[in-house]
Amino acid sequence: MVGVLRKWATEWLDLPPDVTSDAPRIEMIGAHRLQIENHRGIQQFKDTELKLGVHGGALSIIGEQLKIRAIDSESIYIEGKIDQLKYLT
């Protein structure tokens, strides 16, 4: 039922799908900054890999000297040399 209401609201109000979905929203600025919204917590963290829970699986960020600059219940800001993003199901 919730899915039907989200779909209806998205179409009726002409909203972008990412506004009404639980999917992660990923914004990458160059190869050194990353902002992820709609995460479900940290599953693993090393300075070479960060794994976040997301709707439908996990997101793996691989790089060097990774640092979490800020985190709250919905968003996380990561800095470092980002080499790879993998969506794991």
VOGU-3710 file (C-alpha; in Angstrom, 3 decimals, decimal comma):
1> mvgvlrkwat> 0,000/0,000/0,000  2,809/2,417/0,867  4,459/1,729/-2,503  1,234/2,566/-4,323  0,900/5,843/-2,407  4,514/6,781/-3,161  4,039/6,071/-6,852  0,819/8,072/-6,918  2,413/11,020/-5,061  5,426/10,966/-7,378
11> ewldlppdvt> 3,259/11,058/-10,491  0,517/13,358/-9,210  2,849/15,961/-7,701  5,406/15,562/-10,509  8,204/14,841/-8,027  11,510/13,249/-8,995  11,518/9,547/-7,996  14,519/9,957/-5,660  12,509/12,313/-3,437  9,925/9,671/-2,548
21> sdapriemig> 11,991/6,469/-2,634  14,220/4,737/-0,084  16,973/4,356/-2,682  20,331/5,863/-1,781  21,076/9,237/-3,327  24,765/9,510/-4,163  26,576/12,727/-5,027  30,262/12,557/-5,924  32,404/15,663/-6,249  35,553/14,804/-8,156
31> ahrlqienhr> 37,393/11,741/-6,892  37,744/12,960/-3,306  34,301/13,775/-1,863  31,141/11,745/-1,574  27,751/12,453/-0,013  25,259/9,623/0,439  21,681/10,097/1,628  19,236/7,378/2,729  21,885/5,060/4,163  21,038/2,470/6,797
41> giqqfkdtel> 24,207/2,576/8,836  27,848/1,599/8,647  28,493/-2,125/8,209  32,283/-1,930/7,917  34,867/0,840/8,011  38,587/0,836/7,226  40,644/3,594/5,653  40,532/1,597/2,378  36,870/0,482/2,381  33,576/1,694/3,763
51> klgvhggals> 30,489/-0,482/3,517  27,078/1,104/4,125  23,711/-0,552/4,417  21,246/0,774/1,837  17,772/-0,206/0,667  18,097/-3,553/-1,113  21,682/-4,306/-0,131  24,925/-2,501/0,615  27,144/0,109/-0,948  30,909/-0,457/-0,908
61> iigeqlkira> 33,222/2,526/-1,277  36,824/1,536/-2,026  39,737/3,941/-1,961  42,607/5,299/0,102  42,693/7,428/3,245  38,894/7,370/3,512  37,505/9,521/6,310  33,986/10,119/7,537  33,672/13,899/7,826  30,068/13,934/9,065
71> idsesiyieg> 27,276/11,441/9,640  23,690/11,531/10,840  20,725/9,185/10,581  20,150/10,002/6,895  23,405/11,335/5,393  27,103/10,586/5,422  29,951/12,709/4,033  33,140/10,901/3,017  36,509/12,285/1,935  39,603/10,549/0,585
81> kidqlkylt> 40,785/9,110/-2,713  37,710/7,271/-4,007  38,546/4,559/-6,539  35,356/2,496/-6,739  31,690/2,390/-5,786  29,940/-0,989/-5,784  26,281/-1,698/-5,164  26,027/-5,112/-3,489  22,753/-7,048/-3,448
//
